[in-house]
């Protein structure tokens, strides 16, 4: 399910890379995008295996996720102010990485570490860069919220928030983006409940994240 949905959304947004994407563009692309869900499943299953049973149910779930998500994004774009009712697609399935050093507390030795990730989508809305991760599971606002980043080790389930913060940090500290001096938003879109739209990482009541 996750593989198929990510592939369909990547293909749907690829024609808009580097362009302004409007609600009308998305509305026009929706029928073809939904119909392409079956093709994504057929890359793994024979057509006859998608005609009944569990596989057919999962296929219909995926189609519903795509339809509801695109509808939510259309509504979001239409509510943007004035003549700014669009988003600019900057990157899709973008590889992010950074190298840094940590100190071995026992020996004092500096240990080189490299972290990597793949951001499903990076876009810009009204001048604000957004790093977006799609998830097919349930996401709660409290999963990605903290009063202070120093409290991350005490978070009951830190994986989603840690991912968003790491993606933001890697993006803002990339040599390719050193000329960008603004803040960004890093968030999750739960495809199970897309009406929530983007659920951003919030630290200390703010969703704007900087290079630190």
C-alpha positions as semicolon CSV with decimal commas, in nm:
position;residue;x (nm);y (nm);z (nm)
1;X;0,000;0,000;0,000
2;X;0,267;0,249;0,102
3;X;0,486;0,177;-0,200
4;X;0,198;0,211;-0,445
5;X;0,064;0,535;-0,298
6;X;0,409;0,698;-0,288
7;X;0,475;0,597;-0,649
8;X;0,141;0,733;-0,770
9;X;0,190;1,066;-0,594
10;X;0,545;1,100;-0,723
11;X;0,426;1,041;-1,081
12;X;0,132;1,280;-1,035
13;X;0,346;1,571;-0,917
14;X;0,649;1,516;-1,144
15;X;0,501;1,718;-1,437
16;X;0,482;2,020;-1,204
17;X;0,845;2,018;-1,087
18;X;0,973;2,374;-1,084
19;X;0,629;2,507;-1,176
20;X;0,336;2,669;-1,001
21;X;0,072;2,409;-0,917
22;X;-0,284;2,538;-0,879
23;X;-0,605;2,381;-0,753
24;X;-0,728;2,366;-1,113
25;X;-0,415;2,174;-1,217
26;X;-0,472;1,919;-0,942
27;X;-0,841;1,885;-1,020
28;X;-0,759;1,815;-1,386
29;X;-0,491;1,559;-1,288
30;X;-0,705;1,374;-1,035
31;X;-0,893;1,128;-1,263
32;X;-0,574;1,003;-1,432
33;X;-0,392;0,988;-1,099
34;X;-0,662;0,773;-0,937
35;X;-0,677;0,544;-1,239
36;X;-0,299;0,496;-1,221
37;X;-0,328;0,337;-0,876
38;X;-0,425;0,005;-1,032
39;X;-0,122;0,016;-1,260
40;X;0,101;0,065;-0,955
41;X;-0,046;-0,249;-0,798
42;X;-0,017;-0,442;-1,124
43;X;0,359;-0,387;-1,106
44;X;0,350;-0,636;-0,816
45;X;0,041;-0,847;-0,878
46;X;-0,120;-1,008;-1,178
47;X;-0,446;-0,843;-1,288
48;X;-0,650;-1,145;-1,179
49;X;-0,511;-1,110;-0,826
50;X;-0,667;-0,763;-0,803
51;X;-1,017;-0,869;-0,899
52;X;-1,130;-0,991;-0,557
53;X;-1,032;-1,051;-0,197
54;X;-0,777;-0,868;0,013
55;X;-0,578;-0,726;-0,278
56;X;-0,887;-0,563;-0,426
57;X;-0,975;-0,413;-0,088
58;X;-0,624;-0,267;-0,049
59;X;-0,643;-0,128;-0,403
60;X;-0,972;0,048;-0,321
61;X;-0,822;0,182;0,003
62;X;-0,530;0,327;-0,195
63;X;-0,764;0,489;-0,448
64;X;-0,963;0,644;-0,165
65;X;-0,646;0,777;0,001
66;X;-0,531;0,944;-0,321
67;X;-0,875;1,092;-0,391
68;X;-0,917;1,235;-0,039
69;X;-0,564;1,368;-0,027
70;X;-0,587;1,549;-0,360
71;X;-0,927;1,690;-0,259
72;X;-0,775;1,821;0,065
73;X;-0,487;1,981;-0,122
74;X;-0,724;2,141;-0,372
75;X;-0,923;2,290;-0,083
76;X;-0,600;2,413;0,078
77;X;-0,481;2,587;-0,239
78;X;-0,817;2,752;-0,296
79;X;-0,805;2,904;0,053
80;X;-0,466;3,068;0,004
81;X;-0,482;3,449;-0,006
82;X;-0,516;3,673;-0,309
83;X;-0,309;3,583;-0,612
84;X;-0,096;3,329;-0,419
85;X;-0,323;3,028;-0,468
86;X;-0,049;2,792;-0,582
87;X;0,247;2,592;-0,459
88;X;0,583;2,546;-0,626
89;X;0,711;2,189;-0,641
90;X;1,087;2,202;-0,571
91;X;1,184;1,835;-0,528
92;X;1,023;1,490;-0,525
93;X;1,171;1,184;-0,352
94;X;1,469;1,403;-0,270
95;X;1,773;1,241;-0,113
96;X;1,901;1,428;0,192
97;X;2,223;1,361;0,380
98;X;2,462;1,522;0,625
99;X;2,785;1,425;0,794
100;X;2,882;1,531;1,145
101;X;3,084;1,410;1,442
102;X;2,983;1,286;1,784
103;X;3,203;1,239;2,088
104;X;3,256;0,898;2,245
105;X;3,186;0,974;2,611
106;X;3,427;0,706;2,731
107;X;3,728;0,775;2,510
108;X;3,671;1,134;2,395
109;X;3,721;1,015;2,037
110;X;3,539;1,200;1,760
111;X;3,329;0,955;1,558
112;X;3,212;1,052;1,208
113;X;2,843;0,988;1,144
114;X;2,641;1,019;0,826
115;X;2,261;1,030;0,824
116;X;2,043;1,001;0,518
117;X;1,678;1,022;0,430
118;X;1,440;1,068;0,139
119;X;1,186;1,350;0,155
120;X;0,870;1,262;-0,034
121;X;0,815;1,623;-0,140
122;X;0,974;1,961;-0,089
123;X;0,771;2,259;-0,203
124;X;0,721;2,628;-0,142
125;X;0,395;2,799;-0,050
126;X;0,371;3,176;-0,012
127;X;0,748;3,200;0,029
128;X;0,768;2,922;0,291
129;X;0,959;2,602;0,210
130;X;0,787;2,284;0,329
131;X;0,949;1,941;0,369
132;X;0,669;1,687;0,345
133;X;0,655;1,319;0,434
134;X;0,355;1,106;0,335
135;X;0,244;0,833;0,573
136;X;-0,034;0,580;0,522
137;X;-0,074;0,523;0,896
138;X;-0,225;0,729;1,175
139;X;-0,044;1,045;1,283
140;X;-0,142;1,248;1,589
141;X;-0,044;1,611;1,644
142;X;0,121;1,522;1,973
143;X;0,351;1,282;1,786
144;X;0,535;1,579;1,633
145;X;0,510;1,841;1,907
146;X;0,748;1,942;2,187
147;X;0,786;2,237;2,420
148;X;1,163;2,237;2,364
149;X;1,391;2,031;2,141
150;X;1,603;1,937;2,444
151;X;1,306;1,728;2,563
152;X;1,324;1,496;2,262
153;X;1,481;1,208;2,463
154;X;1,178;1,219;2,693
155;X;0,925;1,199;2,410
156;X;0,720;0,881;2,438
157;X;0,729;0,807;2,064
158;X;0,994;1,032;1,907
159;X;1,048;0,861;1,570
160;X;0,819;1,081;1,359
161;X;0,934;1,407;1,517
162;X;1,300;1,304;1,495
163;X;1,253;1,229;1,126
164;X;1,098;1,570;1,057
165;X;1,364;1,757;1,251
166;X;1,643;1,560;1,082
167;X;1,499;1,629;0,737
168;X;1,470;2,001;0,813
169;X;1,825;2,013;0,948
170;X;1,969;1,824;0,652
171;X;1,786;2,043;0,402
172;X;1,882;2,374;0,563
173;X;2,246;2,269;0,605
174;X;2,287;2,131;0,255
175;X;2,557;2,306;0,047
176;X;2,293;2,341;-0,226
177;X;2,073;2,553;0,002
178;X;2,329;2,770;0,181
179;X;2,192;3,077;0,003
180;X;1,851;3,015;0,160
181;X;1,832;3,210;0,485
182;X;1,467;3,159;0,577
183;X;1,296;2,907;0,799
184;X;1,107;2,601;0,681
185;X;0,814;2,387;0,784
186;X;0,866;2,011;0,814
187;X;0,553;1,802;0,842
188;X;0,359;1,485;0,774
189;X;0,050;1,433;0,563
190;X;-0,142;1,132;0,693
191;X;-0,301;0,975;0,386
192;X;-0,536;0,784;0,614
193;X;-0,685;1,110;0,742
194;X;-0,588;1,370;0,477
195;X;-0,853;1,617;0,594
196;X;-0,597;1,718;0,860
197;X;-0,371;1,806;0,568
198;X;-0,017;1,896;0,681
199;X;0,068;1,816;1,043
200;X;0,385;2,019;1,109
201;X;0,658;1,963;1,362
202;X;0,600;2,220;1,635
203;X;0,874;2,315;1,881
204;X;0,792;2,563;2,154
205;X;0,465;2,657;1,989
206;X;0,629;2,742;1,655
207;X;0,630;2,543;1,333
208;X;0,905;2,749;1,168
209;X;1,236;2,562;1,189
210;X;1,578;2,718;1,130
211;X;1,921;2,573;1,051
212;X;2,005;2,521;1,419
